[in-house]
Amino acid sequence: MTSAQLEIQIILSLVAIACALPGVFLVLRKMALISDAISHSILPGIVIGFFMTQDLASPMLILMATLTGVLTVVLVEYIQKTGLVKEDTAIGLVFPSLFSVGVILIARNAGDVHLDVDAVLLGEVAFAPFDRWVYNGTDMGPKSLWMIGTILSVTICLLVLFYKELKVATFDAGLAASLGFTPIGIHYGLMTISSVTTVGAFDAIGAVLVVAFMIVPAACVYLLTTNLKKLLLGASLVGVFASVTGYWLAHAIDASIAGTIATVLGLIFFLVYLFAPGKGYFSQWYKIKQQKTEVAMLVFMLHIANHEEEKERNINHLQEHINWSQQRAKKVVKLAMQNNMIEIENEIISLTAKGLEFTTKAVSYISDNKNSELEGIKQKFFLFRG
Amino acid sequence: MIKEYLDLLMVDYTLQIITLGTAVLGAVCGMLGSFAVLRKQSLLGDAISHASLPGIAIVFLVLGVKNNNGLLLGALLSGLIAAIFIKGIISKTHLKSDTALGIVLSTFFGFGMLLLTYIQKLPNANQSGLEKYLFGQAATLLASDVWLMSTIATIALLVVLLFWKEFKMVLFDADYTKTLGFNVKFIDTLITSFIVIAIVMGLQTVGVVLMSAMLLAPAAAARQWTNSLAKMVLLAGLFGAVSGVLGTAVSASANNLSTGPVIVLIATLFVVFSFVFSPIRGLLFKQIKLWKNRNDLKLMKTLSFMYDIVKTHENISHPHKIQMLNNFQGYTRKSLKRLQAEDLILLNKSNWSLTEKGFLVAKNLYSQEL
């Protein structure tokens, strides 16, 4: 591993953390797509900043780009407030038009400008170690390392300082306002940080993939935990892990580093989505299947409880009466047997005392519409789940 | 300049093709976009257009040629897969739609970038031309492309007409539609598929990044002018087509203006204009209404102040000096004139008096019954 490679990985990891922290709050506040909007609409800001200074590394670029980022948020919110269109439409209207302005500005002055849309949108971190900051003749390291490092430090400082406020404002804006915090101030603070981070990250990983860095780690971890501190930490870890893995993968197949990292992030999310305990695809699928069987068992027991005559309760008549397939009927009867809810005597099914108690309780809770209570009863009565 | 352009349009075959192409594209996007906007799926277009990139790259990688229709088919497939993923994330987890869109948008696009850069570095690859899908190049439209677009547009139009009733019901009350026994899932899939098709059609012309605006802007503009779905769809189609034609015209008559961004900006102008000047919902109209209400309120305030003075006298039409109103700032000469015009007061030189009607109105000002 050369020092350039090490530097690239450090830059990528810092970008990942700097993006993941505001990203968690964006996901929690249901504003994930604002990052998409900001990442596109900083283009005109960068172009205007470049025209003013003719220097791609000038702080003016960052300032102008941040301003256009915040302008995007203000415009989106203004349009939303007019009530003429929905929020998502407002986002979808603002950023393409700002982006178009940027593209046209570049195209009109294409001849003498070393700035193209690809560079802004797609970025290239591989060149970052060669653009170094030389101070008084000493080499201080890559410029982008300093830039993203500064942004990250500021983000962390603000996060620590305003952690409590952010937390309250995110989960209960009304409470935050009544406690005397200004949700609006916190909102715009977060938006400004997101804009600055996007700007700081764009020349390393490109504007579009900033979205991946912001949203995907947060979304992955959000499927695993609901604790805010764990979310922040976990999202940063996922981001760093994906950055380092993605870097070496890109190195191996000789492809775009940012694209590969986004792909790795996508794969991580896909795995979490499938296998997350409790909230993942399989877990949900299993839960639904389980509940289906349990509801079926309850229906079956109600049927038994409601019919006194033995003919109705004969095991061979059930199939035609409840109209279940044989396999399903067997499964349900087996579950009921396992839980000691029924007993079978001479092919006649009857409820045990426990079964009767369960049925009565369950029915009274269902008619009260208290679904959560039903889960508690199941916990109490069931030895085996469906 | 307009005449010059029209002359050019008469003789330049390529320009005719491009103009026709952007017009058809604008019209289809506008019409199908109306459904996206009303279903609150505005940003679905953005996500799907970004997500079509890996499809294009994979088809190129497998076939090794730039067969336009093949690439579009790849884009279509990858767009549909993206739509399925988005739906899966929203329905199976507690993540919200914005997060789902963001995840699919960025990771699919990232994967597309990976493939594109990989293709670029292949020794025998003639990859130039794939990038046009990123930012769009209307200039590369061929007559066959326009034919394809028109065919798809016709099919889309027929399907929309055929399922008009179902589409409309699903849009406004999906639960009710379900209880009536319609297959909501099928209708839902149908609408989404056509939105994906419209997006894929536009990729070549306006590119991945700006495609969502083509879908949204005409529909958002049309929404401001009418509350009827049929009118909105037609109007959105019209706005889209006009944006396409005007955008092509502007970019053709100036140097270095790419068509896609110009079309998007013109469509945005339509939106701004509609937001401000629409007679029912427009901001200007709302502001005027606000001012009018405020003036009316002030007028009534003046009247009620007069009433307070008058009710201490036996004769309600006893004249009072206008100066009496001085310590109450809510009146002007104009507002007094208006009160007189409405028959509520009588003015006589420097005196005013309440009329019978004015007295009654003022008396019942706070009663809800009038």
Contacts between the chains, C-beta under 8 A, distances in Angstrom:
chain1	res1	chain2	res2	distance
A	27	B	95	7.6
A	27	B	99	5.1
A	30	B	96	4.9
A	30	B	98	5.5
A	30	B	99	7.6
A	31	B	98	6.8
A	32	B	96	7.7
A	32	B	98	4.3
A	32	B	99	4.5
A	32	B	101	7.5
A	32	B	102	4.1
A	33	B	43	5.7
A	33	B	46	8.0
A	33	B	98	4.7
A	33	B	101	6.1
A	33	B	102	5.6
A	35	B	102	7.0
A	36	B	43	7.9
A	36	B	46	7.0
A	36	B	102	6.1
A	36	B	105	6.5
A	36	B	106	7.7
A	40	B	209	6.7
A	79	B	275	7.7
A	82	B	275	6.9
A	82	B	283	6.1
A	84	B	220	7.9
A	84	B	223	7.7
A	84	B	224	6.2
A	84	B	275	5.7
A	84	B	281	5.8
A	84	B	283	7.7
A	85	B	37	7.2
A	85	B	220	5.1
A	85	B	223	6.8
A	86	B	37	7.7
A	86	B	40	5.5
A	86	B	42	6.9
A	88	B	40	6.2
A	88	B	41	7.8
A	88	B	42	4.4
A	88	B	43	4.8
A	88	B	98	7.5
A	89	B	37	5.6
A	89	B	42	4.2
A	89	B	216	5.9
A	89	B	220	5.5
A	91	B	42	7.5
A	91	B	43	6.4
A	92	B	42	4.5
A	92	B	43	5.4
A	92	B	45	7.3
A	92	B	46	6.2
A	92	B	212	5.3
A	92	B	213	6.8
A	92	B	215	8.0
A	92	B	216	4.5
A	93	B	213	7.0
A	93	B	216	5.9
A	93	B	217	6.1
A	93	B	220	6.0
A	93	B	268	6.7
A	93	B	271	5.9
A	96	B	209	7.2
A	96	B	210	5.1
A	96	B	212	6.2
A	96	B	213	3.4
A	96	B	217	7.8
A	96	B	264	5.3
A	96	B	268	7.7
A	97	B	213	6.8
A	97	B	264	6.2
A	97	B	265	6.1
A	97	B	268	4.1
A	99	B	209	6.2
A	99	B	210	6.8
A	99	B	261	7.6
A	100	B	210	6.4
A	100	B	213	7.7
A	100	B	260	7.6
A	100	B	261	3.5
A	100	B	262	7.5
A	100	B	264	4.5
A	100	B	265	5.0
A	100	B	268	7.7
A	101	B	261	7.7
A	101	B	265	7.1
A	103	B	135	7.0
A	103	B	258	6.3
A	103	B	260	7.8
A	103	B	261	4.4
A	104	B	257	6.4
A	104	B	258	7.3
A	104	B	261	5.1
A	104	B	262	7.0
A	104	B	265	7.4
A	107	B	256	4.8
A	107	B	257	6.4
A	107	B	258	5.5
A	107	B	261	7.8
A	108	B	256	5.5
A	108	B	257	7.3
A	110	B	256	6.1
A	117	B	135	6.3
A	118	B	131	7.5
A	118	B	134	7.5
A	121	B	134	7.5
A	121	B	209	7.3
A	122	B	113	6.3
A	206	B	113	8.0
A	208	B	50	7.1
A	208	B	106	6.5
A	208	B	109	5.4
A	208	B	110	7.7
A	209	B	106	6.3
A	209	B	109	7.5
A	209	B	110	5.5
A	209	B	113	7.5
A	211	B	102	5.6
A	211	B	105	6.5
A	211	B	106	4.1
A	212	B	103	7.9
A	212	B	106	3.4
A	212	B	107	5.8
A	212	B	109	7.9
A	212	B	110	5.5
A	214	B	102	7.8
A	215	B	99	6.0
A	215	B	102	4.0
A	215	B	103	5.8
A	215	B	106	6.6
A	216	B	102	7.8
A	216	B	103	5.4
A	216	B	106	6.6
A	216	B	107	6.3
A	218	B	99	7.9
A	219	B	95	5.7
A	219	B	99	5.2
A	219	B	102	7.9
A	219	B	103	5.6
A	222	B	94	8.0
A	222	B	95	6.7
A	222	B	99	7.9
A	223	B	93	6.0
A	223	B	95	7.2
A	250	B	114	7.5
A	253	B	114	7.9
A	253	B	118	6.3
A	254	B	117	8.0
A	254	B	118	7.1
A	254	B	121	5.4
A	255	B	113	8.0
A	255	B	114	4.7
A	255	B	115	7.5
A	255	B	117	4.5
A	255	B	118	4.3
A	255	B	121	7.5
A	256	B	113	4.7
A	256	B	114	5.7
A	256	B	116	7.4
A	256	B	117	3.8
A	258	B	110	6.8
A	258	B	113	6.6
A	259	B	110	4.7
A	259	B	111	6.8
A	259	B	112	7.2
A	259	B	113	3.0
A	259	B	114	3.7
A	259	B	115	7.8
A	259	B	116	7.6
A	259	B	117	6.2
A	260	B	110	7.6
A	260	B	114	5.1
A	261	B	110	7.0
A	262	B	106	5.9
A	262	B	107	5.3
A	262	B	109	7.0
A	262	B	110	2.1
A	262	B	111	6.8
A	262	B	113	7.2
A	262	B	114	7.7
A	263	B	107	6.6
A	263	B	110	5.3
A	263	B	111	4.5
A	263	B	114	5.2
A	265	B	106	7.9
A	265	B	107	5.9
A	265	B	110	7.3
A	266	B	103	7.5
A	266	B	106	8.0
A	266	B	107	2.9
A	266	B	108	7.2
A	266	B	110	6.7
A	266	B	111	6.4
A	269	B	103	5.9
A	269	B	107	6.8
A	273	B	88	7.9
A	273	B	89	6.6
A	273	B	92	7.7
A	273	B	93	6.7
A	276	B	93	7.9
A	279	B	93	5.6
A	279	B	94	6.5
A	280	B	92	7.9
A	280	B	93	7.5
A	281	B	88	7.2
A	281	B	92	5.2
A	281	B	93	7.8
A	284	B	92	5.2
A	284	B	93	7.6
A	285	B	92	8.0
